[in-house]
Amino acid sequence: MPGNGEAVTRRTEARSGEGPRGVLSRGVVLLFAVACGAAVANVYFSQPLLVTMGQDLAMSPALVGSVVTLTHVGYGLGLFFLVPLGDVADRRRLIVAQLLLLVVALVVVAAAHTAAILLVGMAVTGLLAVVTQTLVAFAASLAPPAGRGRVVGLVTSGVVIGILLARTASGLMADLAGWRSVYLASASLTALLALILYRVLPHHSDAPPTTLRYGQLLRSTITLFGRERLLRLRALFGLLIFAAFSTLWSSVALPLSEAPYFLPHSAIGALGLIGVVGALAATLAGRLNDRGLSGRTTGIALALLAASWLPLVFTRSSLWALCVGVILLDLAVQAVHVTNQTLIYALHPDAGSRLIGGYMVFYSIGSATGAIAATSLYAVAGWGAVCALGAAFSCLGLALWAFTRHSIADPATTKRPSRSEG
């Protein structure tokens, strides 16, 4: 690890836009962000399209909800079984291989003519979309320690924009050319990104090589959870915030496609654009973490998340209230998410892929739980019950922060001065 003098040099490199050995230029960071956004978008394309998919393939409402759920289940499996490979394999080759396999899965989804094929294709798409987290871990490993929060925040802002544009683009394209065109277009973009990344990404990160076998690698992920209380706590935050996030976004198309709105796909998808401020939150949260303010950032963001459900409950009578709620919710979720990732990576940079992959398993569990619970609850109890569910997840997160905020030291303020990272 570098000494204090080299840390100063790396801070200077970070401000000038270059990472260690000149690898992480601003252009490369931007490429990471674009690739992350394009990959994660595949998990969210279906949300404005659920009604049309169900009608096209004669699916029941409960089965339609499982489209989102199975995508997140696949994503969760990929987080545990695929992302840790980034600590033992050449990340460049791993990323390109996953992208090419993702192209195949997207084509299967686009060509699906039965519910079974669609559901299998969506699950595999989720499995391979975890390339997003391999990219995040790769970017974090290339970043100078003093500017890691900034880099993670910038790359995560690409994830946020990808999620938001996914809904907008899929809604618009479905209105113009049908829902299948969404997945064909994504397959083409993914193939192009695989080619660009193969030519641009460096072969190796600064992380020391790991010689663990695959089984040992997976077991070590579990061991990290047993050893690091901060990782467990931040994983629980991730589960709760993304359960709330998924509660909204997996079900909001349902009331908007009914009376009194009857909005088309493009209008429902465009709703995501107002949450673009979430990308700003991702960048700001990363910078605040670099300043040692992660605890305060987490508490404020969780309070905003709980408050966001107050305007959201009035969605059926006011689109303005929906917009305010979406802005607050996206700001809060992304601020906590970036803080989580930055803090846990700092625990063991040499195990970055395992840390982020393991943490994101809880993200996937939360997302799947929110999706299936929200769509099922909407069918039996309506939008008010969905908002109550989202508020419950949010308040649990806020209560968890309140009870633990003094029990675990923030590594951004306690570890950095004593470590050779500077």
C-alpha positions in Angstrom: 0.0 0.0 0.0 1.3 3.5 -0.7 2.6 5.8 2.0 1.4 9.3 2.8 3.5 10.9 0.2 2.1 8.8 -2.5 -1.4 9.4 -1.1 -0.9 13.1 -1.7 0.2 12.3 -5.3 -2.9 10.2 -5.8 -5.1 13.0 -4.5 -3.5 15.3 -7.1 -4.1 12.7 -9.8 -7.7 12.3 -8.7 -8.3 16.1 -9.0 -6.7 16.1 -12.5 -8.9 13.2 -13.6 -6.3 10.4 -13.6 -6.1 7.4 -11.4 -3.2 5.2 -10.4 -0.6 4.9 -13.2 -2.8 7.2 -15.3 -5.3 4.3 -15.8 -8.5 6.0 -14.5 -8.9 9.0 -16.7 -12.2 11.0 -16.8 -13.0 9.2 -20.1 -12.6 5.8 -18.5 -14.7 6.8 -15.5 -17.4 8.0 -17.9 -17.2 4.7 -19.8 -17.6 2.8 -16.6 -20.7 4.9 -15.8 -22.3 4.3 -19.2 -21.6 0.6 -19.2 -23.1 0.3 -15.7 -26.2 2.2 -16.7 -26.7 0.1 -19.8 -26.3 -3.2 -18.0 -28.5 -2.4 -15.0 -31.2 -1.0 -17.3 -32.1 -4.5 -18.3 -33.3 -5.2 -14.8 -35.8 -2.3 -15.0 -37.0 -2.3 -18.7 -40.0 -4.5 -17.9 -41.6 -2.3 -15.2 -43.5 0.1 -17.5 -44.3 -2.9 -19.8 -45.9 -5.3 -17.4 -49.5 -4.7 -18.5 -48.6 -5.1 -22.2 -46.4 -8.2 -21.6 -49.2 -9.8 -19.6 -51.8 -9.2 -22.3 -49.5 -10.3 -25.1 -48.6 -13.6 -23.4 -51.9 -14.2 -21.5 -50.4 -13.9 -18.1 -52.3 -13.5 -14.8 -51.6 -10.4 -12.7 -49.7 -12.5 -10.1 -47.6 -14.0 -12.9 -46.9 -10.6 -14.4 -45.5 -9.5 -11.0 -43.1 -12.4 -11.1 -41.4 -11.0 -14.2 -39.8 -8.4 -12.0 -39.3 -10.7 -9.1 -37.5 -13.4 -11.1 -35.3 -10.8 -12.7 -34.2 -9.7 -9.3 -33.8 -13.4 -8.1 -31.5 -14.0 -11.1 -29.6 -10.8 -10.2 -29.2 -12.0 -6.6 -27.8 -15.3 -7.7 -25.4 -13.6 -10.0 -24.2 -11.3 -7.2 -23.2 -14.3 -5.1 -22.0 -16.7 -7.8 -20.5 -14.4 -10.5 -19.4 -11.1 -9.0 -16.8 -12.6 -6.6 -15.0 -13.9 -9.7 -13.7 -10.4 -10.1 -11.3 -11.0 -7.2 -9.6 -14.0 -9.0 -10.1 -13.4 -12.7 -9.0 -10.8 -15.2 -11.9 -8.3 -14.7 -11.7 -7.1 -18.3 -12.2 -10.6 -19.8 -14.9 -11.4 -17.2 -16.8 -8.2 -18.0 -16.7 -8.8 -21.8 -17.7 -12.4 -21.4 -20.7 -11.5 -19.3 -21.8 -8.8 -21.7 -21.8 -11.2 -24.6 -23.8 -13.8 -22.7 -26.2 -11.0 -21.8 -26.7 -10.3 -25.5 -27.9 -13.9 -25.9 -30.3 -13.7 -23.0 -31.8 -10.4 -24.2 -32.5 -12.0 -27.7 -34.3 -14.9 -25.9 -36.5 -12.4 -24.1 -37.3 -10.5 -27.2 -38.2 -13.7 -29.1 -40.3 -15.2 -26.2 -43.8 -16.4 -27.2 -44.7 -18.2 -24.0 -44.7 -17.0 -20.4 -42.3 -19.8 -19.4 -39.7 -18.7 -22.0 -40.1 -15.1 -21.0 -39.6 -15.8 -17.3 -36.5 -17.9 -17.9 -35.1 -15.3 -20.1 -35.7 -12.5 -17.6 -34.1 -14.6 -14.8 -31.0 -15.2 -16.9 -30.9 -11.5 -17.9 -30.9 -10.6 -14.2 -28.2 -13.2 -13.6 -25.8 -11.6 -16.2 -26.7 -8.0 -15.5 -24.6 -8.2 -12.4 -21.7 -7.2 -14.6 -22.7 -3.8 -13.3 -21.2 -4.7 -9.9 -18.1 -6.1 -11.4 -17.6 -2.7 -13.1 -18.2 -0.8 -9.9 -15.7 -3.0 -8.0 -13.2 -2.5 -10.9 -13.6 1.3 -10.9 -13.2 1.4 -7.1 -10.0 -0.7 -7.3 -8.5 1.7 -9.8 -9.4 4.8 -7.8 -7.0 6.5 -5.4 -8.2 5.9 -1.8 -8.6 9.6 -1.1 -11.0 10.0 -4.0 -12.7 6.6 -4.0 -16.0 8.0 -2.8 -16.0 10.5 -5.7 -15.3 7.8 -8.3 -17.9 5.4 -6.8 -20.4 8.2 -6.8 -19.8 9.1 -10.4 -20.0 5.5 -11.6 -23.1 4.9 -9.5 -24.6 8.1 -11.0 -24.4 6.2 -14.3 -26.4 3.3 -12.6 -29.0 5.8 -11.4 -29.4 7.3 -14.9 -29.5 3.9 -16.5 -32.4 2.9 -14.1 -34.3 6.1 -14.9 -33.7 6.0 -18.6 -34.6 2.3 -18.7 -38.2 3.1 -17.8 -38.4 6.1 -20.2 -36.8 4.4 -23.1 -38.7 1.1 -22.7 -42.1 3.0 -22.4 -41.4 5.1 -25.5 -40.1 2.2 -27.6 -43.0 0.0 -26.6 -45.4 2.6 -27.8 -43.6 3.0 -31.1 -42.5 -0.6 -31.9 -43.8 -3.0 -29.3 -42.2 -4.2 -26.1 -40.0 -6.7 -27.9 -38.1 -3.9 -29.6 -36.8 -2.8 -26.2 -34.8 -6.0 -25.7 -33.6 -6.1 -29.2 -32.2 -2.6 -29.0 -30.6 -3.4 -25.6 -28.9 -6.5 -27.1 -27.4 -4.3 -29.9 -26.1 -1.7 -27.4 -24.7 -4.4 -25.1 -22.8 -6.0 -28.0 -21.3 -2.6 -28.9 -20.3 -1.9 -25.3 -18.6 -5.3 -25.1 -16.4 -4.4 -28.1 -15.5 -1.0 -26.7 -14.7 -2.2 -23.2 -12.6 -5.0 -24.6 -10.4 -2.4 -26.3 -10.4 0.3 -23.6 -10.3 -1.4 -20.1 -7.0 -2.1 -18.5 -6.1 -5.8 -18.0 -5.4 -5.6 -14.3 -6.4 -3.5 -11.3 -4.2 -2.4 -8.4 -5.7 -5.1 -6.1 -3.3 -7.9 -5.2 -3.9 -11.2 -6.9 -6.1 -13.7 -5.0 -5.3 -17.4 -5.3 -8.5 -18.8 -3.8 -10.4 -21.6 -5.6 -14.0 -20.9 -6.6 -15.5 -22.8 -3.6 -13.1 -21.0 -1.2 -14.0 -17.7 -2.9 -17.7 -18.2 -2.2 -17.1 -19.3 1.4 -14.8 -16.3 2.0 -17.7 -14.0 1.1 -19.8 -15.5 3.9 -16.8 -15.3 6.2 -16.5 -11.6 5.5 -20.1 -11.1 6.7 -19.4 -13.0 9.8 -16.3 -10.9 10.6 -17.4 -7.4 9.6 -20.3 -5.9 11.6 -20.2 -2.8 9.4 -20.8 -4.9 6.3 -23.7 -6.6 7.9 -25.3 -3.3 9.0 -24.8 -1.7 5.6 -26.2 -4.8 3.9 -29.4 -4.5 6.0 -29.6 -0.8 5.0 -29.3 -1.9 1.4 -32.1 -4.5 1.8 -34.5 -2.0 3.3 -33.9 0.9 1.0 -34.2 -1.2 -2.1 -37.3 -2.9 -0.8 -38.8 0.6 -0.5 -37.5 1.5 -3.9 -38.9 -1.6 -5.6 -42.2 -1.2 -3.8 -42.7 2.1 -5.7 -41.3 1.3 -9.1 -42.6 -2.2 -9.5 -46.2 -1.1 -8.9 -46.5 2.6 -9.9 -47.4 1.6 -13.5 -50.6 -0.1 -12.2 -52.5 3.0 -10.9 -51.1 5.2 -13.7 -52.5 2.9 -16.4 -56.0 2.9 -14.7 -58.6 5.6 -14.1 -58.4 8.6 -13.9 -55.1 8.7 -15.8 -54.9 5.9 -18.4 -51.4 6.9 -19.2 -49.5 5.3 -22.1 -46.2 3.5 -21.7 -44.2 6.5 -22.8 -45.8 8.8 -20.2 -45.3 6.2 -17.4 -41.7 5.7 -18.4 -41.0 9.4 -18.5 -41.9 9.6 -14.8 -38.5 8.2 -14.1 -36.8 11.3 -15.5 -37.9 13.4 -12.6 -35.9 11.2 -10.4 -32.7 12.2 -12.2 -31.7 14.2 -9.1 -30.9 10.8 -7.7 -27.8 10.8 -9.8 -26.8 14.1 -8.2 -27.3 12.5 -4.8 -25.0 9.7 -5.8 -22.2 12.1 -6.7 -22.7 14.3 -3.6 -22.9 11.3 -1.2 -19.6 10.1 -2.5 -17.9 13.4 -1.9 -19.5 13.7 1.6 -18.1 10.2 2.4 -14.6 11.3 1.4 -15.0 14.1 4.0 -16.0 11.6 6.8 -19.7 12.5 6.8 -21.2 9.1 5.9 -23.1 8.7 9.2 -24.9 12.0 8.9 -25.6 11.5 5.2 -27.2 8.1 6.0 -29.4 9.4 8.7 -30.7 12.4 6.7 -31.3 10.2 3.6 -33.3 7.6 5.5 -35.4 10.4 7.0 -36.1 11.7 3.5 -37.0 8.2 2.4 -39.6 7.8 5.1 -41.0 11.2 4.3 -41.3 10.5 0.6 -44.3 8.2 1.2 -46.4 11.1 2.5 -46.8 12.7 -1.0 -46.8 9.4 -2.7 -50.0 8.3 -1.0 -51.8 11.0 -2.9 -50.7 9.6 -6.3 -54.3 8.8 -7.5 -55.4 12.4 -7.0 -52.3 14.4 -7.9 -49.4 13.8 -10.3 -47.5 16.6 -8.6 -47.6 14.8 -5.3 -46.2 11.7 -7.1 -43.4 13.7 -8.6 -42.4 15.2 -5.3 -42.4 11.7 -3.7 -40.3 10.2 -6.5 -37.7 12.9 -6.2 -37.4 12.5 -2.4 -37.3 8.7 -2.7 -34.6 8.5 -5.4 -32.4 11.1 -3.7 -32.6 9.1 -0.4 -32.0 5.7 -1.9 -29.0 6.7 -4.0 -27.4 8.6 -1.2 -27.5 5.6 1.2 -26.5 3.2 -1.6 -23.3 5.1 -2.5 -22.3 5.6 1.1 -22.8 1.9 1.7 -20.6 0.8 -1.2 -17.8 3.3 -0.4 -17.6 2.3 3.2 -17.7 -1.5 2.7 -15.1 -1.4 -0.1 -12.7 0.4 2.3 -12.8 -2.5 4.7 -10.8 -4.9 2.4 -10.0 -3.4 -1.1 -8.3 -6.7 -2.1 -11.8 -8.4 -1.6 -13.7 -5.6 -3.4 -15.7 -7.8 -5.7 -16.8 -10.1 -2.9 -17.7 -7.2 -0.6 -19.8 -5.4 -3.2 -21.3 -8.7 -4.6 -22.2 -9.9 -1.1 -23.7 -6.5 -0.2 -25.7 -6.4 -3.4 -27.2 -9.8 -2.6 -29.2 -8.0 0.0 -30.1 -5.3 -2.5 -31.5 -8.0 -4.7 -33.4 -9.7 -1.8 -34.9 -6.3 -0.9 -35.9 -5.5 -4.5 -37.5 -8.9 -5.1 -39.4 -8.7 -1.8 -40.7 -5.2 -2.6 -41.7 -6.2 -6.1 -43.7 -9.3 -5.3 -45.2 -7.8 -2.1 -46.3 -4.5 -3.8 -47.9 -6.1 -6.9 -49.7 -8.7 -4.8 -50.8 -6.1 -2.2 -52.1 -3.7 -4.9 -54.3 -6.4 -6.3 -56.0 -7.0 -3.0 -55.8 -3.7 -1.1 -55.0 -0.9 -3.5 -52.4 1.9 -3.7 -52.8 3.1 -0.1 -51.6 -0.3 1.2 -48.6 -0.2 -1.2 -47.6 3.1 0.2 -48.0 1.8 3.8 -45.7 -1.1 2.9 -43.0 1.3 1.4 -43.2 3.5 4.5 -42.8 0.5 6.7 -39.6 -0.5 5.0 -38.3 3.1 5.1 -39.1 3.6 8.8 -37.4 0.3 9.7 -34.2 1.6 8.0 -34.4 4.9 9.9 -34.9 3.1 13.2 -32.0 0.8 12.5 -29.8 3.8 11.9 -31.0 5.5 15.1 -30.2 2.5 17.2 -26.7 1.7 15.6 -25.3 5.1 14.7 -23.0 5.3 17.8 -22.1 1.6 17.9 -20.0 1.3 14.8 -17.2 3.6 14.0 -17.1 5.2 10.5 -13.9 3.9 8.7 -13.9 7.2 6.7 -13.0 9.0 9.9 -11.3 6.4 12.1 -9.3 4.2 9.7 -8.0 6.6 7.2 -5.6 8.6 9.4 -4.0 5.4 10.8 -3.7 3.5 7.5 -1.0 3.8 4.9 -3.6 4.8 2.4 -3.1 8.4 3.7 
